[in-house]
Amino acid sequence: MAQEPDRNSWECTLDSIVITTEEIANGESSILIVRHEEGHGGWQLYDGSDVSNKNPFVLPKVEALKLDPSLKEIIDLPCGLGSYQRK
């Protein structure tokens, strides 16, 4: 029997997106905060600004890596944790 893919893994093709802001997706802001939560869209990328009044922006993981190749260093981040970069 085939092993079910780990849906929380960065490489999981069943969850091929990240949730971010339009500013990050457009390259106007840098990724400073990475959160990894359980479930679909569990990878979240933020710039440190208040996102409470912003609509989430869905971005393919491959596009996120193009915006910030350093994300490769944390693709094994366990669920429930976050990573922060200095400005």
C-alpha positions as CSV (number, residue, x, y, z in Angstrom):
1,M,0.0,0.0,0.0
2,A,1.3,3.4,-0.9
3,Q,2.3,5.7,1.9
4,E,0.1,8.8,2.3
5,P,2.0,12.0,1.7
6,D,2.8,14.2,4.6
7,R,0.4,17.1,4.0
8,N,2.5,19.4,6.3
9,S,5.7,18.9,4.3
10,W,6.9,21.8,2.1
11,E,7.2,19.3,-0.8
12,C,3.6,18.0,-0.5
13,T,1.9,18.5,-3.8
14,L,-1.5,18.3,-2.1
15,D,-0.7,21.6,-0.4
16,S,1.2,23.6,-3.0
17,I,0.5,27.1,-1.8
18,V,1.5,29.6,0.9
19,I,-0.7,32.3,2.4
20,T,0.9,35.7,2.3
21,T,0.1,39.4,1.6
22,E,-0.3,41.1,-1.7
23,E,2.8,43.3,-0.9
24,I,5.0,40.2,-0.5
25,A,3.6,38.5,-3.5
26,N,4.3,41.6,-5.6
27,G,7.8,41.9,-4.3
28,E,7.1,45.2,-2.5
29,S,7.8,43.7,1.0
30,S,10.4,41.2,2.3
31,I,9.4,38.0,4.1
32,L,10.4,38.5,7.7
33,I,8.1,36.0,9.4
34,V,7.3,32.4,8.4
35,R,4.7,30.4,10.3
36,H,3.9,26.8,9.7
37,E,0.5,25.6,10.9
38,E,-1.3,22.4,10.3
39,G,-3.6,22.0,7.3
40,H,-4.1,23.4,3.9
41,G,-2.4,26.8,3.5
42,G,-0.4,26.1,6.7
43,W,2.7,27.9,5.4
44,Q,2.2,31.6,6.0
45,L,4.7,34.3,5.0
46,Y,4.5,37.8,6.5
47,D,6.5,41.1,6.5
48,G,5.8,42.0,10.2
49,S,3.1,44.6,9.4
50,D,-0.4,44.3,10.8
51,V,-2.4,42.0,8.6
52,S,-5.7,42.1,10.5
53,N,-7.4,44.3,7.8
54,K,-5.7,42.7,4.8
55,N,-7.1,40.0,2.6
56,P,-4.9,36.8,2.4
57,F,-3.0,36.3,-0.8
58,V,-2.5,32.8,-2.1
59,L,0.8,32.1,-3.8
60,P,2.3,28.9,-5.2
61,K,5.3,27.7,-3.1
62,V,7.5,27.7,-6.1
63,E,6.8,31.4,-6.6
64,A,7.5,32.1,-2.9
65,L,11.0,30.4,-3.4
66,K,11.6,32.7,-6.3
67,L,10.8,35.8,-4.2
68,D,13.1,34.6,-1.4
69,P,15.4,31.6,-2.1
70,S,16.5,31.6,1.6
71,L,13.2,29.9,2.4
72,K,14.9,26.7,1.3
73,E,16.7,26.8,4.7
74,I,13.5,26.4,6.7
75,I,11.3,24.1,4.6
76,D,11.7,21.5,7.3
77,L,10.1,23.8,9.9
78,P,7.8,21.7,12.1
79,C,4.1,22.6,12.4
80,G,3.3,25.0,15.2
81,L,6.6,26.9,14.9
82,G,7.7,30.1,13.3
83,S,10.9,31.6,12.0
84,Y,11.9,35.2,12.0
85,Q,14.5,37.2,10.0
86,R,16.0,40.5,10.9
87,K,15.3,43.5,8.7
